[in-house]
């Protein structure tokens, strides 16, 4: 395959994560943003979004030669808006007297200096922008049936993992289910999930529980309506209109209210209707919801997700499911759109237990990282050096790097609410009590998060637990 030489300003199709190829333009990266280590890539600004990303050379294609092909295989309102934005860009350029720049770098704009050499990418070893990593598995044919494009992994425990054979929606290879999908809850996690369901061609009806009280939440719903979603007036109406309804809310009380409250889910459940609870709850609440849904002839699946807002936006969540196996199979295209892999763990309640254990470990780890950073400062050591050393060792991870960078920059914009990780720690400790199993590390971490909440950090990111150590 011939090497493709690109210059700043060239129009391209860029493949990022699990999104379909998207139109963009090669641009100069910010001075303080260096290229991911060990990759030949270009910095691309995507049309129709505010996204910029480093894209590997092999994930880039010239815009014009591949335009017809990409428009044929990709669908969705946002995708079409992005293509329209490219065409508007070209028309404006033509009006301004500039030549249309070819995606192979042969064109140039009049009156605008453009490098004559291919864009030079810095080669220094620097932090790897792992959040933008694109899994390198092989693409699957969009013509293959879903069953042919899934990997089924049976373990001794009886759990099953279903994931896209390519782990990505390369070339729009996900075939969306023809079932009508409902989604209740458009918070940090739900918003990314719904956006990815829509991008992959699912028919989705949305509802957000605070829209009646918070005017901007109506606007929030409107954003999804613009992307092609439908709007339900109540949870009961959404369930009545849809074949499979997902929900993702903050805590057990909110989940119960959603199902059992006025105009709640239970009022819309009829025989055969599917309800998928994606909130992180305790196993007792899951058992209760499963029973009441089943009592009306409904089919129930729990499917909490491991990840953050950013991971949700990228469609790279890990989904833990348990309950009705047939519902799990019916949700295969939805799970492929929203996550990189999913596991079926058996009877309802098992996924809640596993998710609480995972979040207990993550929450305790985050508190320990914050403790280490503050101890470094207290003993006269450089926090930046501490992070540099940490990132070169066995504990190096995207999670550590992102959370430490947030702390050092004083940026606690929520990616996973502190109040939610504290809730998960509390539920995990309670689960340990029920099983008569000690959880002393989680209990200690929980106290630190409780102090952070007392310092008004509840609605900040979980990394704001750092502030509990400095006040």
Residue, then its C-alpha position, 0 to 999 in steps of 0.5 A: x500500500x502506497x504511503x499517503x502524504x498529508x499536509x496541514x489543511x488536507x481533508x480526510x476521513x478519520x477513524x476514531x475509536x468505535x465511531x464510524x469514519x468521520x470527515x475531518x481536516x489535518x490541522x496543527x496541534x496545540x504547542x503543548x500537545x505532543x503526539x502519542x508515543x510510538x505512533x505515526x499520526x496526524x492531528x485532525x479536527x472533525x467536522x460537525x463536532x468540537x473534537x480534535x484527535x491524533x489519528x494513526x496514519x492507517x486510520x486516515x483516508x483521503x476525503x474526495x476519493x472515498x466520499x461516495x463510499x463513506x456516505x453509502x456505508x454510514x448513516x445518521x443525522x449527525x454524520x450527514x451534518x458533518x458531511x454538509x459542514x465539509x461541503x459548506x467549508x469547500x463552498x466558502x473556500x471557493x467563494x473566497x477565491x481559494x482552490x479546493x484542497x485535495x485530500x492528497x495535499x496537491x491543492x493550496x489556498x490563495x493568500x494562505x501559506x501552507x507547508x510544502x512538506x508533509x506535516x512533521x510529527x514530533x518523535x519525543x517520548x511523551x505521555x500516550x494519549x491513551x483515551x484516543x487509542x483505537x483498538x486494532x482488531x480486524x473489521x467485520x463485514x456489515x453484511x454478516x449476520x450479528x451471530x457471525x460477528x460476535x465472540x462467545x467466550x464460555x468460562x468455567x464460572x458459566x459467565x459469558x462474554x459477548x463482544x464485537x469481533x472487531x471491538x469497534x463499529x468499523x465502517x458502520x458494521x453494527x447492524x442495529x436491531x429493528x426493535x424500538x429502544x427506550x432510554x430513561x436517564x440522560x446523565x453523565x453516562x446515559x448521554x454518551x450511551x444514547x448518542x452512540x445508539x443513535x450514531x449506530x442507527x438505533x431508533x431511540x425514545x428518550x426521557x429524563x427524570x428531572x426535565x419537569x423541575x430543571x428547564x435545561x434538562x428539556x434543552x438536554x433532551x432537545x439535543x438528542x431530538x435533533x440527533x434523531x431521538x424521539x421524546x417520551x413524556x413519562x417512563x410509562x409512555x416510553x416503555x409502552x412505545x418501546x420493545x426494550x427500555x434501558x434506564x441509567x439513574x443515580x442510586x437505588x432510590x432513583x431506580x425504585x422511584x422510576x419503576x414504582x412511582x407515578x407514571x412509572x415503568x411498571x405502568x407501561x410493562x406488558x407481557x414481552x416488554x423488556x426492561x434493562x437496568x443499567x444503574x449501579x445498584x445493590x443486589x437487593x434492589x435488583x432482585x426487587x425490580x426483577x420481581x416486580x417487572x416479571x410479575x407483569x409479564x415483563x423480561x428483566x436484565x440488569x446491565x451496569x457499566x464500568x467506565x466514565x463519561x469519557x469512556x461512555x462518549x467513546x462507546x468503550x464501556x464494559x457492560x456486566x449483564x445478568x438476568x434474562x439471557x434472551x434479553x441479553x441476546x436481543x440487546x447485542x447490537x445495543x451493547x456493541x454500540x455502547x461498549x467494547x465488550x459485555x459479560x453475561x454473569x447468570x442470575x439477576x443480582x450477580x452483575x450488581x455484586x461484580x460492579x460494586x466490587x469493581x467500583x470499590x477497588x477503583x474508589x479505594x485506589x483513587x483515594x490512595x493515589x490522592x493520599x500519595x500525591x499529598x504525602x509527596x507534597x507534605x514531604x517536599x517531593x515534586x508531585x509532577x515527578x511522582x506522577x512521571x515515575x508512577x507512569x513509567x512503572x507497573x501501575x501506569x494506566x490511563x486512569x492514573x494519568x488522567x486523574x493525576x493530571x486533573x488533580x495537578x491542574x485543579x480540574x475536577x469537572x465530573x467524569x464520574x461523580x464523587x458522590x456516586x463512587x462514595x455511594x458505591x463504596x457504601x453499598x460494597x461495604x454493606x454487601x461485605x457485611x451481608x456476606x460476613x466478609x471484611x472490607x477495611x480498605x473500602x471502609x477507610x476510603x469511604x471515610x475520606x470520600x465522606x469528608x470530601x462530600x462534607x467539603x462540598x465536593x459531591x458534584x465534582x469528579x471522584x478525583x476531588x477526594x484529593x481535597x479531603x487531604x488538604x483541608 
